[in-house]
């Protein structure tokens, strides 16, 4: 399988035309078309970059002609005019002493050329080409600007370009967020049980904040993580819910019914089993711990299994996990908040009204929403509700917009840039003018709705910064046999709720919804695979640890709950992976006889 954004095959000197030595340290491959005006516009920049780097770069184009004839034709076709016409082809053919009627006719040579072009088109699709021109530097697709400076930086592999490329590659890898969570969890456990364990725990208890005169607001670093940073995570959850309910998989009743039913069953049954197992007492309040699903871990495992898991099943599990997150938010807000202070909550309500007015007035600038969101967080925290609720409420009012008219925006941007390019060589003129930059900023802002832009930026920070920091702060547990003493029922209730209650609840609720005609199960995945996804939903981790921290103020109780969550999550991951892997192999075995039968007939 070709990794995303990589060239589907190495450059071959026998079939591909190259400028430069074959073993050059830098290879530049272009997919383009002579009929593409953008390829023609980029040709000069490529030539400048090649001239600057000399023999360090090998430039390749995939076409079938002799090298000398090809490069002569290539240069003439690229520089003939901005819009290639048939008259241009006839003129170039005359310059090269080629029979134009033969070149444009239906000869065997032309049929071979067409076949080669079709092969190159197939290669471009396999390599992930989305438009022309598309450039590949050392077999990796280059998605940056086409100006000479940016191309040279990418080809030389400057430190900034290498760091950015490595980060994008890691983020584009499906399991990356889950891997980061695992690393942060292992680091927290190792540090907690190392000689520096006491200092590591003391770090999270250190307080910092702001003060003005006699007024001060201070919290421990752990509380800043759990009440502050995690608000970003809940903001992202709220934005995802909003997107799914407007244009996503929860937008229609038919598509939303199955994951919603499965998520409800996956919350109710674990809470019921927990209450059934746990003895009456102070631990009874922890019934919310096994209700949660860690989306990052579950999706990471599905991504690792690749094509063995249907895309439709990934969509189902993602949508169910989003509904599950909504349930967890409600549970935290209603059952795990502190003493209520009506005055502060009234101030929070006033901020919500202000957010609604901004959204209703179609204010698309994000900064007023962020400022009011910070104020909302402070009032919710002071009001006694869990502060992370502010993130969800804020997400509801971040505005969306109708899709942009891309053709009109492209024409406007092209006109502005072309006008600025005419003044490029003027004295004291360095870059675009301020009015042009303002206009281009306005075009950029219109390309994407504020809610979508915030989700794109905050989503990455939530997955790759907020959640790993949360795991580092909360996942540390001392491996001490004394933790197990007197906590057997607590740990058993959490494990039963997550490892048994989750898959049972998801499967039964989905089956009942389908049986009652409320929902329809897609034919692309089987009930056995749905059961595997239900098992993966038992990976509680992040949200389970978060709720456990609210439900069990005792340090020993919290430690026991952590160990139980870890054990249940590992068990659920192993069972879910085994079920899905076995289901995919079973499908392959069932398909083989059918395929053989079709061939015989």
C-alpha positions in Angstrom: 0.0 0.0 0.0 1.4 3.4 -1.0 1.6 5.9 1.9 -0.4 9.0 1.4 1.4 11.7 -0.5 4.2 9.5 -1.8 5.2 8.7 -5.4 3.8 5.3 -6.5 7.1 4.2 -8.1 10.8 5.3 -8.4 11.9 7.3 -11.3 13.1 5.1 -14.2 15.7 6.6 -16.6 14.6 4.1 -19.3 11.0 5.4 -19.5 11.1 8.8 -17.7 12.9 11.8 -19.1 15.3 13.4 -16.7 17.4 16.5 -16.6 20.5 16.0 -14.4 22.4 13.1 -13.1 20.5 10.0 -12.1 22.0 9.7 -8.7 21.5 13.4 -7.7 20.8 14.0 -4.0 17.5 15.7 -4.9 14.8 14.3 -7.2 12.0 16.5 -8.5 9.1 14.8 -10.4 6.3 16.8 -12.0 2.9 15.7 -13.0 1.5 18.3 -15.4 -0.2 19.0 -18.7 0.8 21.2 -21.6 -2.9 22.3 -21.7 -2.8 23.4 -18.1 -2.1 27.2 -17.8 -0.9 26.7 -14.2 1.8 24.3 -15.3 3.0 26.8 -17.9 3.0 29.5 -15.2 5.0 27.4 -12.8 7.5 26.3 -15.5 9.7 29.4 -15.0 9.9 28.9 -11.3 11.0 25.3 -11.8 13.6 26.4 -14.2 14.9 29.0 -11.7 15.1 26.5 -8.9 17.0 24.0 -11.2 19.4 26.7 -12.2 20.1 27.6 -8.6 20.7 24.0 -7.5 22.6 22.8 -10.6 23.6 19.1 -10.5 22.3 18.6 -7.1 18.8 18.1 -8.5 17.4 15.7 -11.1 14.2 16.8 -12.7 11.9 14.1 -14.2 8.8 14.2 -16.4 7.0 11.1 -17.5 6.5 11.1 -21.3 7.5 8.7 -24.0 9.9 10.2 -26.6 13.7 10.3 -27.1 15.3 12.6 -24.5 16.7 15.2 -27.0 13.4 15.5 -28.9 11.4 15.5 -25.7 13.2 18.4 -24.0 13.2 20.5 -27.1 9.5 20.0 -27.5 8.9 20.5 -23.8 10.6 23.9 -23.6 8.8 25.1 -26.8 5.4 24.0 -25.6 5.8 25.4 -22.1 7.0 28.8 -23.4 4.9 29.1 -26.5 1.9 30.9 -24.9 -0.1 31.0 -21.7 -3.0 29.0 -23.3 -1.9 26.2 -25.6 -3.9 25.8 -28.8 -3.9 23.5 -31.8 -2.2 26.2 -33.8 0.6 26.2 -31.3 1.0 22.5 -31.7 1.3 22.9 -35.5 3.8 25.7 -35.1 6.0 23.7 -32.7 5.8 20.7 -35.0 7.1 22.9 -37.8 9.9 24.2 -35.6 10.9 20.6 -34.8 10.5 19.4 -38.4 7.7 17.0 -37.3 4.7 16.2 -39.6 1.8 17.9 -37.8 -0.8 15.7 -39.5 1.1 12.7 -38.3 1.5 14.0 -34.8 -2.2 14.9 -34.5 -3.5 11.9 -36.4 -4.5 8.4 -35.4 -1.3 6.4 -36.1 0.2 3.5 -34.2 2.7 5.9 -32.6 -0.1 8.1 -31.4 -2.0 5.2 -29.9 1.1 4.1 -28.0 1.5 7.7 -26.8 -2.1 7.8 -25.7 -1.6 4.5 -23.8 1.5 6.0 -22.1 -0.4 9.1 -21.1 -3.2 7.0 -19.7 -0.6 5.0 -17.7 0.8 8.3 -16.4 -2.7 9.4 -15.4 -3.1 6.2 -13.5 0.2 6.7 -11.8 -0.8 10.2 -10.8 -4.0 8.9 -9.2 -2.0 6.2 -7.3 0.4 8.9 -6.1 -2.4 11.1 -4.8 -2.3 13.9 -7.4 -5.3 16.2 -6.9 -4.5 18.9 -9.5 -1.7 19.9 -11.9 1.0 20.8 -11.6 1.9 18.4 -8.8 5.5 18.2 -7.6 7.2 15.3 -5.7 10.5 16.1 -4.0 12.4 12.9 -3.2 9.2 10.9 -3.8 7.2 13.0 -1.3 4.4 15.3 -2.6 5.2 18.9 -2.1 2.1 20.9 -1.1 3.8 24.3 -0.4 4.0 27.5 -2.5 5.4 27.3 -6.0 7.7 30.3 -5.8 11.4 29.7 -6.3 12.4 30.4 -2.7 9.9 27.9 -1.2 10.7 25.2 -3.8 14.5 25.6 -3.1 13.9 25.4 0.7 11.9 22.2 0.2 14.4 20.6 -2.1 17.4 21.6 0.2 15.4 20.2 3.2 15.9 23.2 5.5 15.3 22.5 9.2 12.0 24.3 9.2 10.7 22.4 6.2 11.8 19.0 7.6 10.1 19.7 11.0 6.9 20.8 9.3 6.9 17.8 6.9 7.6 15.3 9.8 4.8 16.8 11.9 2.3 16.7 9.0 3.3 13.1 8.2 2.8 12.1 11.8 -0.5 13.9 12.0 -1.8 12.3 8.8 -1.1 8.8 10.2 -4.3 7.5 11.5 -3.1 6.0 14.9 -0.9 9.0 15.7 -3.2 10.6 18.3 -3.6 7.3 20.1 0.1 6.6 20.0 0.8 9.9 21.7 -1.7 9.1 24.4 0.0 5.7 25.0 3.4 7.4 25.2 2.1 10.0 27.6 0.4 7.4 29.8 3.5 5.2 29.9 5.7 8.2 30.7 3.3 9.2 33.6 3.4 5.7 35.1 7.2 5.4 34.7 7.9 8.8 36.2 5.4 8.3 39.1 7.2 5.0 40.0 10.7 6.3 39.5 13.0 8.0 42.1 11.7 11.4 40.9 8.1 10.3 41.5 7.4 12.6 44.5 8.9 15.6 42.6 6.8 14.7 39.5 3.6 14.6 41.6 4.5 17.8 43.5 4.9 19.5 40.1 1.2 19.1 39.3 0.3 20.4 42.8 2.2 23.7 42.3 -0.1 26.6 42.1 0.0 29.6 39.8 -2.5 32.2 38.6 -3.1 35.9 38.3 -3.5 38.6 40.9 -4.6 42.2 40.9 -4.2 44.0 44.2 -5.9 41.9 46.9 -7.8 39.9 44.3 -6.2 36.7 43.1 -7.1 33.6 41.1 -4.9 30.6 41.6 -5.2 26.9 40.9 -2.8 24.0 40.9 -1.3 23.0 37.5 -3.4 19.8 37.7 -6.6 21.9 38.0 -5.5 24.2 35.2 -5.1 21.0 33.0 -8.4 19.4 34.1 -10.5 22.6 34.2 -8.7 24.8 31.7 -6.9 22.9 29.0 -9.6 20.2 28.9 -12.1 22.9 28.0 -10.4 23.0 24.6 -11.1 19.3 24.2 -14.8 19.9 25.0 -14.9 22.8 22.6 -13.7 20.5 19.9 -16.3 17.9 20.9 -19.0 20.5 20.7 -17.8 21.7 17.2 -17.7 18.1 16.0 -21.2 17.5 17.3 -22.4 20.7 15.6 -20.8 19.6 12.3 -22.1 16.1 12.4 -25.7 17.3 13.2 -25.6 19.9 10.3 -23.7 18.3 7.4 -22.3 15.0 8.9 -23.5 11.6 9.7 -26.0 12.7 12.4 -27.7 15.2 10.0 -30.5 12.9 9.0 -32.7 10.7 11.2 -32.0 7.6 9.1 -28.2 7.9 9.3 -28.1 9.1 12.9 -30.5 6.5 14.5 -28.1 3.6 14.6 -25.0 5.3 16.3 -27.3 7.3 18.6 -29.1 4.1 19.8 -25.8 2.2 20.1 -24.2 5.1 22.1 -27.2 5.3 24.5 -27.1 1.5 25.1 -23.3 1.8 25.6 -23.9 4.4 28.4 -26.9 2.9 30.1 -25.8 -0.7 30.4 -22.3 0.0 31.8 -23.7 2.3 34.4 -26.4 -0.3 35.3 -23.8 -3.1 35.7 -21.5 -0.8 37.8 -24.4 -0.1 40.1 -25.3 -3.8 40.2 -21.8 -4.9 41.2 -20.7 -2.1 43.5 -21.8 -2.2 47.1 -23.9 0.7 48.5 -21.6 3.4 49.8 -19.3 6.2 48.8 -18.2 4.4 45.6 -21.8 4.3 44.3 -21.2 7.8 42.9 -18.7 6.5 40.4 -21.3 5.0 38.0 -20.3 7.6 35.3 -16.8 6.1 35.0 -17.6 3.2 32.7 -19.9 5.2 30.5 -17.2 6.9 28.4 -15.4 5.9 25.2 -12.0 7.2 24.3 -12.4 8.1 20.6 -8.6 8.5 19.9 -7.7 5.0 21.1 -10.6 3.3 19.4 -10.1 5.0 16.0 -6.3 4.4 16.2 -6.8 0.7 16.5 -9.3 0.7 13.6 -6.8 2.7 11.5 -4.1 0.2 12.3 -6.3 -2.6 10.9 -6.5 -0.8 7.6 -8.8 -2.2 4.9 -9.9 -5.1 7.2 -12.4 -2.7 8.7 -15.0 -1.1 6.4 -15.1 2.6 6.2 -18.8 2.5 7.2 -17.9 0.8 10.5 -15.4 3.6 11.3 -18.1 6.2 10.6 -20.5 4.3 12.9 -17.9 4.1 15.7 -16.9 7.8 15.3 -20.5 9.0 15.4 -21.4 6.8 18.4 -18.3 8.1 20.2 -19.4 11.7 19.5 -22.8 10.9 21.0 -21.1 9.2 23.9 -19.1 12.4 24.5 -22.3 14.4 24.7 -23.6 12.0 27.3 -20.3 12.3 29.3 -20.6 16.1 29.2 -24.1 16.0 30.5 -23.2 13.6 33.2 -20.2 15.7 34.4 -22.3 18.9 34.3 -25.2 17.5 36.2 -23.8 14.9 38.6 -20.1 15.9 39.2 -20.2 19.6 39.7 -19.6 21.5 43.0 -21.8 23.8 45.1 -24.0 26.0 42.9 -23.6 29.8 43.1 -26.6 31.4 41.4 -25.1 34.9 41.0 -22.1 33.6 38.9 -24.4 31.3 36.9 -26.6 34.4 36.1 -23.5 36.2 34.8 -22.7 33.1 32.7 -26.2 33.2 31.3 -25.7 36.8 30.3 -22.5 35.8 28.5 -24.5 33.1 26.7 -27.0 35.8 25.6 -24.2 37.9 24.3 -22.8 34.9 22.3 -26.3 34.3 20.8 -26.5 37.9 19.8 -23.1 37.8 18.1 -24.1 34.6 16.2 -27.6 36.0 15.3 -25.9 39.2 14.0 -23.7 37.1 11.7 -20.5 38.3 13.2 -17.9 36.0 11.6 -14.8 37.2 13.4 -13.6 34.6 15.9 -11.9 36.9 18.4 -15.2 38.2 20.1 -16.4 34.7 20.6 -13.0 33.7 22.1 -13.1 36.6 24.5 -16.6 35.9 25.6 -15.7 32.2 25.9 -13.0 33.0 28.4 -15.5 35.0 30.4 -18.0 32.2 30.2 -15.4 29.7 31.5 -14.6 31.9 34.5 -18.3 32.4 35.4 -19.2 28.7 35.0 -16.2 27.7 37.1 -17.1 30.2 39.8 -20.8 29.1 39.6 -20.0 25.6 40.7 -20.6 23.8 37.4 -17.6 22.0 35.8 -15.7 24.6 33.8 -15.3 22.4 30.8 -19.0 22.8 30.1 -18.1 26.3 28.8 -16.3 24.8 25.9 -19.4 22.9 24.7 -21.7 26.0 25.1 -19.2 28.2 23.2 -19.1 25.7 20.4 -22.9 25.9 19.9 -22.6 29.7 19.1 -19.5 29.7 16.8 -21.2 30.6 13.5 -21.3 28.5 10.3 -21.7 30.0 6.8 -23.2 28.9 3.5 -20.5 27.4 1.2 -18.3 29.9 -0.6 -18.6 30.6 -4.3 -15.1 29.3 -5.1 -15.1 30.4 -8.7 -15.9 34.0 -7.8 -13.3 34.0 -5.1 -10.7 32.5 -7.4 -11.4 35.2 -10.0 -11.1 37.9 -7.4 -7.8 36.6 -6.0 -6.3 36.1 -9.4 -7.2 39.7 -10.4 -5.7 41.1 -7.2 -2.5 39.1 -7.5 -2.1 39.8 -11.2 -2.5 43.5 -10.5 0.2 43.4 -7.8 2.5 41.3 -10.0 2.5 44.2 -12.5 4.1 46.5 -9.9 6.6 43.9 -8.7 9.7 45.6 -10.0 8.9 49.1 -8.9 11.3 51.0 -6.6 10.4 50.8 -2.9 7.9 48.1 -3.6 8.4 45.1 -1.4 5.6 42.5 -1.7 1.8 43.1 -2.1 0.3 46.4 -1.0 -1.7 46.7 2.2 -5.1 47.0 0.5 -4.3 43.9 -1.5 -3.3 41.9 1.6 -6.5 43.0 3.3 -8.6 41.9 0.3 -6.7 38.5 0.2 -7.3 38.1 4.0 -11.0 38.6 3.4 -11.0 36.0 0.6 -9.2 33.5 2.9 -11.7 34.2 5.7 -14.6 33.5 3.3 -13.2 30.2 2.1 -14.0 28.5 5.4 -16.7 29.0 8.0 -15.5 30.2 11.5 -16.7 26.9 13.1 -14.9 24.8 10.5 -11.7 26.9 10.8 -11.7 26.7 14.6 -12.3 22.9 14.5 -9.4 22.5 12.1 -7.0 24.4 14.2 -8.3 23.5 17.7 -8.9 19.8 16.8 -5.2 19.2 16.1 -4.1 21.0 19.3 -6.6 19.0 21.3 -5.4 15.6 19.9 -1.7 16.3 19.9 -1.3 18.6 22.9 -4.3 18.8 25.3 -5.0 15.1 25.6 -1.4 13.9 26.0 -0.8 16.6 28.7 -4.0 15.4 30.4 -2.8 11.8 30.3 0.6 12.9 31.6 -1.0 14.8 34.5 -3.7 12.2 35.4 -2.5 8.7 34.3 0.3 8.4 36.8 -0.4 5.7 39.4 1.9 4.1 41.9 2.3 0.4 41.3 1.7 -0.7 44.9 -0.1 -4.0 45.9 -1.6 -2.0 48.8 -3.8 -0.2 46.2 -5.7 -3.5 45.6 -6.5 -4.0 49.2 -10.1 -3.1 50.0 -10.8 -1.9 46.4 -11.7 -5.2 44.8 -15.4 -4.4 44.3 -14.6 -0.9 42.9 -12.1 -2.3 40.4 -14.4 -5.1 39.4 -17.4 -2.8 38.9 -15.3 -0.5 36.5 -13.9 -3.5 34.6 -17.3 -5.2 34.2 -18.9 -1.9 33.2 -16.3 -1.1 30.5 -15.3 -4.5 29.2 -18.7 -6.2 29.4 -21.3 -3.5 29.7 -20.0 -1.4 26.7 -20.1 -4.1 24.0 -23.3 -5.7 25.3 -25.0 -2.3 25.5 -23.8 -1.2 22.1 -24.8 -4.4 20.4 -28.2 -4.9 22.1 -29.3 -1.3 21.6 -28.3 -1.4 17.9 -30.1 -4.7 17.3 -33.3 -3.4 19.0 -33.2 -0.2 17.0 -32.8 -2.2 13.7 -35.5 -4.7 14.8 -37.9 -2.0 15.7 -37.4 -0.3 12.3 -36.0 2.8 13.9 -32.5 2.3 12.3 -31.0 0.5 9.4 -27.6 -1.3 9.6 -25.4 -0.7 6.5 -24.8 -3.8 4.5 -21.1 -3.0 4.3 -20.3 -4.5 7.7 -21.7 -7.5 9.6 -23.2 -7.9 13.0 -20.0 -9.6 14.1 -18.0 -6.6 13.1 -20.4 -4.3 14.9 -19.8 -6.4 18.0 -16.1 -5.8 17.6 -16.7 -2.1 17.4 -18.8 -2.3 20.5 -15.8 -4.0 22.3 -13.5 -1.2 21.2 -16.0 1.2 22.7 -15.0 -0.2 26.1 -11.7 1.7 25.9 -12.7 4.4 28.3 -9.3 6.0 29.2 -9.4 9.8 28.9 -13.0 10.5 29.8 -13.1 7.6 32.3 -10.1 9.0 34.1 -11.6 12.5 34.0 -14.9 11.3 35.5 -13.1 9.1 38.1 -11.1 12.2 39.2 -14.4 14.0 39.9 -16.1 10.9 41.5 -13.3 9.7 43.8 -11.7 12.6 45.8 -9.7 10.0 47.8 -6.2 9.4 46.3 -6.3 5.7 47.0 -9.7 5.3 45.5 -8.7 7.3 42.4 -5.5 5.2 42.0 -7.6 2.0 42.2 -10.0 3.4 39.6 -7.1 4.3 37.3 -5.8 0.8 37.4 -9.2 -0.6 36.7 -9.7 1.8 33.8 -6.3 0.8 32.4 -7.1 -3.0 32.7 -10.6 -2.7 31.2 -9.3 -0.5 28.3 -6.5 -3.0 27.5 -8.9 -5.9 27.7 -11.4 -4.1 25.5 -8.7 -3.2 22.9 -7.5 -6.8 22.7 -11.0 -8.3 22.5 -12.2 -5.7 20.0 -9.1 -6.1 17.7 -9.4 -9.9 17.8 -13.1 -9.9 16.9 -12.6 -7.4 14.0 -9.6 -9.3 12.8 -11.4 -12.6 13.0 -14.5 -11.1 11.3 -12.4 -9.8 8.3 -10.7 -13.2 7.9 -14.1 -14.9 8.0 -15.4 -12.6 5.2 -12.3 -13.4 3.1 -12.9 -17.1 3.5 -16.6 -16.7 2.6 -15.8 -14.5 -0.5 -13.2 -17.0 -1.9 -15.7 -19.8 -2.7 -18.1 -17.3 -4.2 -15.4 -15.8 -6.5 -14.3 -19.3 -7.5 -17.9 -20.2 -8.4 -18.3 -17.1 -10.5 -15.1 -17.9 -12.4 -16.3 -21.5 -13.2 -19.7 -20.4 -14.4 
